[in-house]
Amino acid sequence: MSTDRPGPPIIIVPAWNEQQTVGDTVREIRAATPDLPVLVVSDGSTDRTAEVAREAGALVLELPFNLGVGGAMRAGFRYAVRHGHTAAVQVDADGQHDPAEVPLLLAKLTEADVVIGARFSTPDDEYRVRGPRRWAMVVLSKVLSRLAKTRLTDVTSGFKASGGRALAVFAEHYPVEYLGDTVESLVIALRAGCRVTQVPAHMRPRRGGNPSHRPVKSMIYLFRAGFALLLALIRRWETADAPEPVRQGGVP
């Protein structure tokens, strides 16, 4: 049930077996944004992810099965809507996103419904992706830039702020398929009339655990990314019933 008064933005941390990193990540988020609640969605974890997150001071939502990032984020968005939060920021549990940049994403929500923390957007950015995976990112960014009518350089970034109309749309329609939480979610937002933009962000090395994409899987990533984009473009969603947005600072 939603509260009558809009609540503050909430930080959502999807986590699957991230006991090594989630505690430090939560503590860093709380230090950088002490006024914002942190919700860790333990995505069917079989280790101590949920316990470690609670010990670090986070709210924890435990899913009984592993649904993937999309499923975990949809659960987080539904929690945010039901508890009256005005916006939600996705921060990965592995420590690669810098919580100090969260306020930059939230500030941009006065102009848009979805704000991407974009890697590769500044010349001094040390984060690099090469080969087929980079080719896929370039193609996806060009196609979605045309749909959004603005330049987007990193549409596969998992560091995003969602508010306004997008929050309600994502609570109902956030995709759970592979790459759906990035590519398809942006297509859904754009077709629902949301505005999408980006701000520069920096990627850091993982604190621990295993990366979700390894170099040997780059070609598979390329084909899957193309298929995910095609699926997103041909699908139809009933998103017209989403409520009018409440912007940061209470401005409709």
Backbone as JSON, one array per atom type, in Angstrom:
{
  "sequence": "MSTDRPGPPIIIVPAWNEQQTVGDTVREIRAATPDLPVLVVSDGSTDRTAEVAREAGALVLELPFNLGVGGAMRAGFRYAVRHGHTAAVQVDADGQHDPAEVPLLLAKLTEADVVIGARFSTPDDEYRVRGPRRWAMVVLSKVLSRLAKTRLTDVTSGFKASGGRALAVFAEHYPVEYLGDTVESLVIALRAGCRVTQVPAHMRPRRGGNPSHRPVKSMIYLFRAGFALLLALIRRWETADAPEPVRQGGVP",
  "N": [[0.85, -1.2, 0.0], [0.56, 2.2, -0.84], [1.99, 5.14, 0.63], [0.55, 8.28, 1.84], [2.06, 10.59, 1.67], [4.71, 11.5, -0.45], [7.64, 9.52, -0.45], [11.24, 9.51, 0.14], [13.76, 9.11, -2.47], [14.81, 5.73, -3.18], [17.45, 3.38, -2.8], [18.15, 0.63, -4.73], [19.49, -2.55, -4.56], [20.25, -5.16, -6.41], [21.05, -8.52, -5.73], [22.83, -11.5, -6.02], [24.07, -14.13, -4.43], [26.19, -12.58, -3.22], [27.74, -12.3, -0.89], [30.35, -11.65, -0.29], [30.74, -9.04, -1.07], [28.49, -7.4, -0.68], [28.06, -6.28, 1.87], [30.08, -4.27, 2.26], [29.38, -2.68, 0.09], [26.78, -1.77, 0.77], [27.37, -0.33, 3.12], [29.0, 1.68, 2.05], [27.2, 2.98, 0.36], [25.36, 3.96, 2.24], [26.99, 5.73, 3.6], [27.53, 7.6, 1.63], [25.0, 8.49, 0.86], [23.28, 9.25, 3.22], [20.64, 9.88, 3.91], [18.96, 8.34, 2.44], [17.02, 5.38, 2.02], [18.2, 1.97, 1.78], [17.63, -0.79, -0.17], [18.2, -4.12, -0.37], [17.81, -6.61, -2.69], [17.72, -9.85, -2.37], [18.39, -12.21, -4.57], [17.26, -15.03, -4.65], [19.48, -16.02, -3.31], [21.91, -18.34, -2.1], [23.8, -18.14, -0.23], [25.16, -16.09, 2.42], [24.12, -13.61, 1.74], [21.72, -12.07, 2.3], [21.77, -11.92, 5.13], [24.23, -10.63, 5.62], [23.74, -8.19, 4.34], [21.67, -7.12, 5.94], [23.04, -6.83, 8.36], [24.7, -4.78, 7.63], [23.01, -2.68, 7.54], [20.93, -2.48, 5.69], [17.6, -2.6, 4.27], [16.0, -5.66, 3.48], [14.86, -7.66, 0.89], [13.85, -10.82, 0.28], [13.96, -13.1, -2.31], [12.49, -16.2, -3.22], [13.47, -17.71, -5.3], [16.0, -17.67, -7.88], [15.72, -15.08, -10.04], [17.06, -13.47, -11.76], [18.58, -10.31, -12.73], [16.6, -8.59, -13.79], [14.16, -9.59, -12.74], [14.67, -9.27, -10.0], [14.93, -6.47, -9.86], [12.37, -5.68, -10.72], [10.85, -6.54, -8.54], [11.97, -4.84, -6.63], [11.2, -2.32, -7.64], [8.43, -2.53, -7.35], [8.23, -2.65, -4.58], [9.16, -0.05, -4.04], [7.13, 1.57, -5.2], [4.86, 0.76, -3.74], [5.53, 1.64, -1.23], [5.6, 4.33, -1.5], [7.81, 5.75, -2.54], [9.58, 8.24, -4.39], [11.44, 7.86, -6.37], [13.86, 5.54, -7.72], [17.06, 4.11, -7.48], [19.29, 2.06, -9.13], [21.93, 0.19, -7.91], [24.7, -1.78, -8.28], [25.65, -4.78, -6.5], [28.29, -5.5, -6.43], [30.17, -3.54, -6.06], [31.08, -2.02, -8.2], [29.83, 0.31, -9.01], [29.87, 3.75, -8.17], [28.69, 5.04, -5.27], [28.8, 7.72, -4.59], [28.11, 9.09, -6.82], [25.41, 8.89, -7.05], [23.71, 11.14, -6.24], [24.03, 12.8, -8.51], [22.67, 11.45, -10.55], [20.07, 11.49, -9.48], [19.55, 14.23, -9.38], [19.27, 14.83, -12.06], [16.82, 13.77, -12.63], [14.91, 15.72, -12.54], [14.59, 16.49, -15.09], [14.06, 14.27, -16.62], [12.71, 10.89, -16.91], [14.11, 8.54, -16.73], [17.43, 8.1, -15.9], [20.56, 7.41, -17.02], [23.58, 6.18, -15.75], [26.3, 6.74, -17.4], [28.98, 4.99, -18.76], [32.04, 5.41, -20.63], [31.57, 8.01, -21.48], [33.2, 10.16, -21.07], [36.41, 11.47, -22.0], [38.52, 10.76, -20.27], [37.81, 8.46, -19.03], [38.62, 5.39, -17.65], [37.54, 2.9, -17.94], [37.17, 0.19, -20.09], [35.84, -1.6, -22.84], [36.19, -4.14, -25.18], [36.23, -5.63, -28.5], [33.69, -7.99, -29.68], [31.7, -7.53, -27.74], [31.88, -4.81, -27.24], [31.23, -3.86, -29.8], [28.55, -4.59, -29.93], [27.51, -2.96, -27.9], [27.88, -0.42, -29.01], [26.22, -0.49, -31.31], [23.69, -0.94, -30.13], [23.46, 1.39, -28.61], [23.36, 3.37, -30.59], [20.95, 2.76, -31.93], [19.04, 3.04, -29.86], [19.5, 5.67, -29.17], [18.39, 6.99, -31.34], [15.7, 6.32, -30.98], [15.23, 7.56, -28.54], [15.71, 10.15, -29.17], [17.91, 11.57, -28.37], [21.4, 11.73, -27.47], [22.73, 8.73, -26.46], [25.16, 6.9, -24.83], [25.69, 4.56, -23.5], [23.79, 2.21, -23.16], [23.6, -0.22, -21.92], [24.27, 0.03, -19.31], [24.06, -0.71, -15.85], [23.66, 1.08, -13.89], [21.37, 3.15, -12.9], [18.86, 5.69, -12.56], [15.44, 5.89, -11.8], [12.39, 7.51, -12.13], [9.44, 9.59, -11.84], [7.12, 8.95, -14.43], [8.29, 6.54, -15.18], [8.78, 4.93, -12.93], [6.35, 3.73, -12.06], [5.68, 2.38, -14.4], [7.82, 0.56, -14.66], [7.45, -0.95, -12.36], [5.35, -2.55, -13.05], [5.97, -3.61, -15.58], [8.66, -4.24, -15.9], [11.2, -5.92, -17.62], [12.29, -9.37, -17.52], [13.93, -10.98, -18.98], [17.09, -12.03, -20.5], [19.33, -9.37, -20.73], [17.15, -7.77, -20.73], [16.76, -6.05, -18.6], [18.26, -3.89, -19.23], [18.46, -3.08, -22.16], [15.77, -3.71, -23.17], [14.18, -2.59, -21.18], [14.6, 0.14, -21.5], [13.46, 0.57, -24.01], [10.79, -0.02, -23.4], [10.28, 2.05, -21.57], [10.57, 4.32, -23.24], [8.53, 3.91, -25.11], [6.38, 4.18, -23.46], [6.22, 6.82, -23.14], [8.16, 8.01, -21.6], [10.94, 10.09, -20.7], [14.34, 9.76, -21.48], [17.65, 10.06, -20.43], [21.17, 10.76, -19.84], [23.99, 10.78, -17.56], [27.48, 11.35, -16.97], [29.35, 8.59, -15.66], [31.46, 6.57, -13.59], [33.1, 3.45, -13.79], [34.17, 0.96, -11.54], [36.65, -1.51, -10.5], [35.5, -4.86, -9.74], [34.74, -5.79, -6.37], [34.83, -8.38, -5.56], [33.91, -11.86, -6.2], [32.53, -13.25, -9.28], [32.65, -11.93, -12.61], [29.76, -11.22, -14.65], [29.97, -11.47, -17.36], [32.27, -13.0, -19.44], [35.36, -12.85, -21.32], [35.46, -14.99, -23.19], [32.88, -15.35, -23.84], [32.08, -13.34, -25.45], [31.22, -13.26, -28.18], [28.83, -14.65, -28.03], [27.45, -12.87, -26.45], [27.19, -10.73, -28.25], [25.38, -11.74, -30.23], [23.17, -12.32, -28.63], [22.57, -9.8, -27.64], [21.75, -8.47, -29.95], [19.46, -9.98, -30.53], [17.92, -9.43, -28.26], [17.42, -6.71, -28.6], [15.93, -6.75, -30.99], [13.69, -8.22, -30.14], [12.7, -6.47, -28.21], [11.91, -4.33, -29.8], [9.81, -5.34, -31.35], [7.9, -6.18, -29.6], [4.84, -5.5, -27.76], [3.45, -3.43, -25.25], [1.07, -2.82, -22.67], [0.97, 0.1, -21.46], [-0.31, 2.43, -21.03], [-1.84, 3.05, -18.85], [-0.38, 4.0, -16.77], [0.2, 6.05, -13.89], [0.21, 9.69, -13.56], [3.38, 11.32, -13.35], [5.36, 12.03, -10.39], [7.69, 14.39, -9.89], [11.15, 14.83, -8.87], [11.47, 16.85, -6.02], [8.82, 17.47, -5.97], [7.66, 18.5, -8.27], [5.36, 18.25, -10.86]],
  "CA": [[0.0, 0.0, 0.0], [1.35, 3.42, -0.93], [1.77, 6.15, 1.65], [-0.05, 9.49, 1.29], [3.11, 11.55, 1.38], [5.81, 10.9, -1.21], [8.84, 9.24, 0.31], [12.48, 9.86, -0.55], [14.26, 8.07, -3.38], [15.33, 4.53, -2.53], [18.52, 2.71, -3.52], [17.86, -0.8, -4.88], [20.71, -3.32, -4.84], [20.0, -6.57, -6.7], [22.23, -9.28, -5.3], [22.75, -12.96, -6.07], [25.29, -14.72, -3.84], [27.2, -11.52, -3.15], [28.1, -12.11, 0.52], [31.69, -11.08, -0.19], [30.8, -7.62, -1.44], [27.28, -6.61, -0.44], [28.18, -5.52, 3.1], [30.85, -3.06, 1.99], [28.61, -1.84, -0.83], [25.72, -1.11, 1.53], [27.97, 0.67, 4.0], [29.46, 2.81, 1.24], [26.0, 3.7, -0.08], [24.8, 4.68, 3.38], [27.89, 6.84, 3.91], [27.43, 8.61, 0.56], [23.61, 9.01, 0.81], [22.77, 8.83, 4.53], [19.21, 10.15, 4.07], [18.18, 7.48, 1.55], [16.98, 3.96, 2.4], [18.85, 1.02, 0.88], [16.92, -2.06, -0.24], [18.9, -5.2, -1.05], [16.94, -7.69, -3.14], [18.49, -11.08, -2.45], [17.74, -12.88, -5.7], [17.4, -16.47, -4.49], [20.84, -16.31, -2.88], [22.09, -19.52, -1.26], [24.84, -17.85, 0.75], [24.75, -15.19, 3.51], [23.89, -12.27, 1.19], [20.67, -11.37, 3.03], [22.22, -11.67, 6.51], [25.29, -9.62, 5.58], [23.12, -6.92, 3.99], [20.97, -6.61, 7.13], [24.05, -6.4, 9.33], [25.27, -3.51, 7.15], [22.01, -1.62, 7.7], [19.99, -2.39, 4.58], [16.37, -3.37, 4.21], [16.26, -6.82, 2.63], [13.74, -8.38, 0.29], [14.39, -12.11, -0.13], [13.2, -13.84, -3.3], [12.72, -17.62, -2.99], [14.15, -18.3, -6.45], [16.81, -16.75, -8.65], [14.96, -14.56, -11.18], [17.9, -12.61, -12.57], [18.57, -8.89, -12.36], [15.32, -7.99, -14.14], [13.17, -10.0, -11.75], [15.0, -8.62, -8.72], [14.62, -5.05, -9.96], [10.92, -5.49, -10.74], [10.42, -6.64, -7.14], [12.39, -3.61, -5.96], [10.34, -1.22, -8.09], [7.11, -2.69, -6.72], [8.41, -2.22, -3.19], [9.27, 1.41, -4.04], [5.82, 2.15, -5.47], [3.95, 0.46, -2.63], [5.92, 2.4, -0.05], [5.5, 5.75, -1.78], [9.07, 6.41, -2.9], [9.46, 9.05, -5.61], [12.42, 7.44, -7.37], [14.68, 4.4, -7.33], [18.37, 4.07, -8.13], [19.91, 0.74, -9.11], [23.36, 0.14, -7.65], [25.09, -3.19, -8.23], [26.19, -5.22, -5.22], [29.71, -5.89, -6.53], [31.05, -2.41, -5.78], [31.58, -1.34, -9.4], [29.22, 1.63, -9.13], [30.3, 4.67, -7.11], [27.51, 5.66, -4.67], [28.95, 9.18, -4.53], [27.52, 9.65, -8.04], [23.95, 8.78, -7.0], [23.03, 12.45, -6.3], [24.06, 13.34, -9.87], [21.57, 10.82, -11.27], [18.8, 11.97, -8.93], [19.35, 15.63, -9.77], [18.86, 14.87, -13.47], [15.43, 13.34, -12.73], [14.04, 16.88, -12.74], [14.44, 16.68, -16.54], [13.8, 13.01, -17.31], [12.14, 9.82, -16.11], [15.17, 7.55, -16.56], [18.77, 8.69, -16.05], [21.58, 6.37, -17.09], [24.96, 6.51, -15.4], [26.94, 6.26, -18.63], [30.42, 4.82, -18.94], [32.55, 5.79, -21.96], [31.06, 9.32, -21.9], [34.23, 11.16, -20.91], [37.68, 11.01, -22.57], [39.44, 10.24, -19.26], [37.26, 7.25, -18.42], [39.56, 4.28, -17.82], [36.83, 1.64, -18.17], [37.2, -0.14, -21.51], [35.3, -2.87, -23.32], [36.68, -4.31, -26.55], [35.77, -6.8, -29.23], [32.27, -8.1, -30.03], [30.83, -6.93, -26.75], [31.9, -3.37, -27.49], [30.48, -3.62, -31.03], [27.14, -4.69, -29.58], [27.14, -1.77, -27.14], [27.82, 0.72, -29.93], [25.01, -0.6, -32.14], [22.53, -0.74, -29.27], [23.4, 2.81, -28.23], [22.94, 4.16, -31.75], [19.52, 2.53, -32.18], [18.24, 3.62, -28.78], [19.63, 7.13, -29.26], [17.39, 7.43, -32.32], [14.38, 6.21, -30.36], [15.13, 8.54, -27.45], [15.94, 11.48, -29.74], [19.02, 12.2, -27.66], [22.57, 10.87, -27.56], [22.98, 7.8, -25.36], [26.41, 6.21, -25.15], [25.89, 3.35, -22.71], [22.44, 1.74, -22.83], [23.67, -1.46, -21.15], [24.69, 0.33, -17.95], [23.14, -1.1, -14.8], [23.61, 2.18, -12.91], [20.3, 3.99, -13.44], [17.83, 6.25, -11.68], [14.13, 5.87, -12.43], [11.4, 8.27, -11.38], [8.34, 10.05, -12.68], [6.28, 7.93, -15.03], [9.01, 5.28, -15.34], [8.73, 4.1, -11.73], [5.13, 2.92, -12.1], [5.78, 1.5, -15.57], [8.76, -0.52, -14.36], [6.88, -1.82, -11.33], [4.43, -3.49, -13.7], [6.41, -4.15, -16.87], [10.1, -4.38, -16.04], [11.44, -7.23, -18.23], [13.15, -10.27, -16.76], [14.76, -11.76, -19.88], [18.5, -11.66, -20.62], [19.54, -8.0, -21.21], [15.91, -7.0, -20.66], [16.87, -5.01, -17.59], [18.94, -2.73, -19.81], [17.97, -2.71, -23.49], [14.32, -3.75, -23.31], [13.55, -1.67, -20.24], [14.63, 1.48, -22.09], [12.45, 0.62, -25.07], [9.5, 0.06, -22.72], [10.14, 3.4, -21.03], [10.38, 5.27, -24.32], [7.2, 3.71, -25.7], [5.41, 4.64, -22.48], [6.28, 8.28, -23.11], [9.17, 8.49, -20.66], [12.14, 10.73, -21.22], [15.55, 9.07, -21.07], [18.87, 10.82, -20.64], [22.31, 10.16, -19.16], [25.04, 11.61, -16.97], [28.71, 10.56, -16.92], [29.6, 7.79, -14.46], [32.72, 5.82, -13.66], [33.04, 2.06, -13.38], [35.32, 0.54, -10.76], [36.83, -2.97, -10.49], [34.69, -5.61, -8.78], [35.37, -6.07, -5.08], [34.95, -9.83, -5.39], [32.96, -12.63, -7.0], [32.86, -13.47, -10.69], [31.91, -11.09, -13.53], [28.68, -11.92, -15.34], [30.35, -11.68, -18.75], [33.68, -13.29, -19.59], [35.79, -12.61, -22.7], [35.16, -16.11, -24.08], [31.46, -15.32, -24.18], [31.79, -12.08, -26.13], [30.44, -13.46, -29.39], [27.47, -15.0, -27.6], [26.85, -11.6, -26.01], [26.85, -9.96, -29.44], [24.16, -12.25, -30.83], [22.08, -12.18, -27.67], [22.21, -8.39, -27.58], [20.96, -8.18, -31.14], [18.16, -10.61, -30.4], [17.19, -8.71, -27.22], [16.95, -5.47, -29.19], [14.86, -7.08, -31.93], [12.51, -8.59, -29.35], [12.16, -5.26, -27.58], [11.29, -3.46, -30.8], [8.59, -5.91, -31.92], [6.92, -6.42, -28.55], [3.9, -4.44, -27.41], [3.1, -3.44, -23.84], [-0.02, -1.94, -22.29], [1.53, 0.97, -20.43], [-1.0, 3.72, -21.06], [-2.55, 3.3, -17.61], [0.55, 4.44, -15.73], [-0.22, 7.34, -13.33], [1.04, 10.85, -13.86], [4.58, 11.26, -12.52], [5.73, 13.04, -9.39], [9.1, 14.63, -10.12], [11.96, 15.2, -7.72], [11.14, 18.18, -5.53], [7.39, 17.65, -5.99], [7.21, 19.17, -9.48], [4.79, 17.26, -11.78]],
  "C": [[0.87, 1.24, 0.0], [1.03, 4.36, 0.22], [1.21, 7.4, 1.0], [1.0, 10.5, 0.9], [4.24, 10.86, 0.62], [7.03, 10.69, -0.33], [10.08, 9.61, -0.47], [12.83, 8.81, -1.59], [14.83, 6.9, -2.58], [16.42, 3.92, -3.42], [18.2, 1.22, -3.55], [19.13, -1.52, -5.31], [20.32, -4.77, -5.13], [21.24, -7.39, -6.4], [21.95, -10.78, -5.36], [24.08, -13.52, -5.6], [26.45, -13.73, -3.83], [27.62, -11.25, -1.71], [29.47, -11.47, 0.68], [31.7, -9.57, -0.34], [29.63, -6.79, -0.93], [27.38, -5.78, 0.84], [28.93, -4.21, 2.9], [30.09, -2.12, 1.07], [27.52, -1.08, -0.09], [26.29, -0.03, 2.44], [28.45, 1.89, 3.23], [28.28, 3.64, 0.74], [25.45, 4.55, 1.06], [25.68, 5.87, 3.77], [27.74, 7.97, 2.89], [26.05, 9.26, 0.53], [22.9, 8.63, 2.11], [21.26, 9.02, 4.71], [18.34, 9.22, 3.23], [18.18, 6.04, 2.04], [17.64, 3.09, 1.34], [18.09, -0.3, 0.97], [17.77, -3.06, -1.02], [17.89, -6.28, -1.42], [17.81, -8.93, -3.32], [17.78, -12.02, -3.41], [17.93, -14.4, -5.63], [18.78, -16.88, -4.04], [20.87, -17.54, -1.96], [23.21, -19.33, -0.25], [24.3, -16.88, 1.79], [24.46, -13.77, 3.01], [22.87, -11.49, 2.02], [21.12, -10.99, 4.44], [23.27, -10.58, 6.54], [24.71, -8.25, 5.26], [22.39, -6.3, 5.18], [21.96, -6.09, 8.16], [24.66, -5.06, 8.93], [24.26, -2.37, 7.21], [21.0, -1.49, 6.59], [18.66, -3.06, 4.92], [16.63, -4.53, 3.26], [14.95, -7.44, 2.18], [14.31, -9.68, -0.25], [13.46, -12.8, -1.11], [13.51, -15.33, -3.13], [13.49, -18.31, -4.11], [14.98, -17.22, -7.14], [16.07, -16.35, -9.92], [15.83, -13.76, -12.13], [17.73, -11.15, -12.17], [17.21, -8.25, -12.64], [14.24, -8.32, -13.13], [13.41, -9.35, -10.4], [14.64, -7.14, -8.75], [13.12, -4.8, -10.03], [10.36, -5.57, -9.31], [10.78, -5.37, -6.37], [11.53, -2.42, -6.36], [8.95, -1.32, -7.46], [7.15, -2.3, -5.25], [8.42, -0.69, -3.13], [7.91, 2.07, -4.24], [4.88, 1.96, -4.29], [4.28, 1.26, -1.37], [6.08, 3.89, -0.34], [6.78, 6.47, -2.11], [8.93, 7.1, -4.26], [10.39, 8.6, -6.72], [13.19, 6.25, -6.82], [15.97, 4.43, -8.14], [18.93, 2.66, -8.01], [21.41, 0.88, -8.91], [23.74, -1.32, -7.51], [25.8, -3.53, -6.92], [27.69, -5.46, -5.24], [30.68, -4.74, -6.33], [31.56, -1.67, -7.0], [31.0, 0.05, -9.58], [29.63, 2.48, -7.92], [29.07, 5.35, -6.51], [27.6, 7.18, -4.56], [28.34, 9.85, -5.75], [25.99, 9.55, -8.07], [23.26, 10.14, -7.02], [23.02, 13.08, -7.69], [22.92, 12.76, -10.7], [20.23, 11.36, -10.79], [18.51, 13.41, -9.34], [18.82, 15.73, -11.19], [17.42, 14.41, -13.65], [14.45, 14.5, -12.78], [13.77, 17.11, -14.22], [14.01, 15.42, -17.28], [13.19, 12.0, -16.35], [13.14, 8.71, -15.84], [16.5, 8.25, -16.82], [19.79, 7.56, -15.97], [22.92, 6.93, -16.61], [25.86, 5.92, -16.47], [28.45, 6.19, -18.52], [30.78, 5.3, -20.35], [32.17, 7.22, -22.38], [32.06, 10.44, -21.71], [35.57, 10.62, -21.41], [38.62, 10.37, -21.55], [38.93, 8.98, -18.58], [38.18, 6.06, -18.71], [38.87, 2.95, -18.1], [36.76, 1.37, -19.67], [36.58, -1.51, -21.75], [35.68, -2.99, -24.78], [36.02, -5.52, -27.2], [34.27, -6.81, -29.47], [31.33, -7.46, -29.02], [30.76, -5.42, -26.93], [31.11, -3.03, -28.76], [28.97, -3.62, -30.73], [26.69, -3.44, -28.83], [26.99, -0.55, -28.04], [26.55, 0.69, -30.76], [23.76, -0.34, -31.31], [22.37, 0.74, -28.91], [22.92, 3.68, -29.38], [21.44, 4.0, -32.0], [18.67, 3.2, -31.11], [18.38, 5.14, -28.72], [18.61, 7.7, -30.24], [15.99, 7.38, -31.73], [14.17, 7.29, -29.3], [15.26, 9.98, -27.93], [16.95, 12.28, -28.91], [20.19, 11.23, -27.67], [22.74, 10.06, -26.28], [24.2, 6.97, -25.73], [26.56, 4.86, -24.46], [24.55, 2.79, -22.25], [22.44, 0.42, -22.09], [24.15, -1.22, -19.72], [23.62, -0.11, -16.96], [22.99, -0.04, -13.72], [22.61, 3.2, -13.43], [19.42, 4.51, -12.32], [16.52, 6.29, -12.45], [13.14, 6.61, -11.54], [10.28, 8.68, -12.3], [7.48, 8.91, -13.17], [6.96, 6.56, -15.06], [8.87, 4.38, -14.13], [7.51, 3.19, -11.75], [5.16, 1.94, -13.27], [6.68, 0.31, -15.27], [8.23, -1.46, -13.3], [5.96, -2.87, -11.93], [5.05, -4.24, -14.87], [7.91, -4.37, -17.0], [10.44, -5.79, -16.53], [12.45, -8.06, -17.44], [14.06, -11.09, -17.66], [16.19, -11.24, -19.9], [18.62, -10.32, -21.34], [18.26, -7.17, -21.18], [15.98, -5.86, -19.68], [17.61, -3.78, -18.1], [18.26, -2.32, -21.12], [16.44, -2.62, -23.53], [13.63, -2.77, -22.36], [13.54, -0.24, -20.79], [13.63, 1.62, -23.22], [11.06, 0.74, -24.46], [9.26, 1.48, -22.21], [9.85, 4.41, -22.13], [8.99, 5.14, -24.94], [6.09, 4.13, -24.75], [5.42, 6.16, -22.33], [7.27, 8.85, -22.12], [10.32, 9.17, -21.39], [13.36, 10.05, -20.63], [16.75, 9.95, -21.38], [20.01, 10.14, -19.89], [23.18, 11.22, -18.51], [26.3, 10.75, -16.94], [28.83, 9.81, -15.6], [30.87, 6.99, -14.67], [32.51, 4.41, -13.12], [34.32, 1.69, -12.64], [35.49, -0.98, -10.85], [35.91, -3.62, -9.46], [35.48, -5.83, -7.49], [35.61, -7.57, -4.89], [33.94, -10.53, -6.25], [33.41, -12.73, -8.44], [32.05, -12.53, -11.57], [30.87, -11.89, -14.28], [29.0, -12.2, -16.79], [31.86, -11.92, -18.83], [34.07, -13.12, -21.06], [35.42, -13.74, -23.65], [33.7, -16.12, -24.52], [31.08, -14.06, -24.97], [30.94, -12.25, -27.38], [28.99, -13.83, -29.06], [26.74, -13.74, -27.16], [26.38, -10.78, -27.21], [25.54, -10.42, -30.05], [22.96, -12.1, -29.9], [21.62, -10.73, -27.59], [21.37, -7.99, -28.78], [19.56, -8.75, -31.05], [17.31, -9.87, -29.37], [16.63, -7.4, -27.77], [15.79, -5.73, -30.15], [13.58, -7.42, -31.19], [11.87, -7.37, -28.72], [11.41, -4.39, -28.57], [9.98, -4.0, -31.34], [7.51, -6.18, -30.87], [6.0, -5.23, -28.36], [3.56, -4.57, -25.93], [1.94, -2.47, -23.61], [0.45, -1.07, -21.13], [0.8, 2.31, -20.33], [-1.66, 4.07, -19.73], [-1.63, 3.75, -16.48], [0.13, 5.81, -15.22], [0.72, 8.46, -13.73], [2.22, 10.88, -12.88], [4.62, 12.34, -11.45], [7.24, 13.2, -9.51], [9.82, 14.9, -8.81], [11.62, 16.63, -7.33], [9.66, 18.47, -5.62], [6.85, 18.33, -7.22], [6.65, 18.16, -10.44], [5.42, 17.32, -13.15]]
}
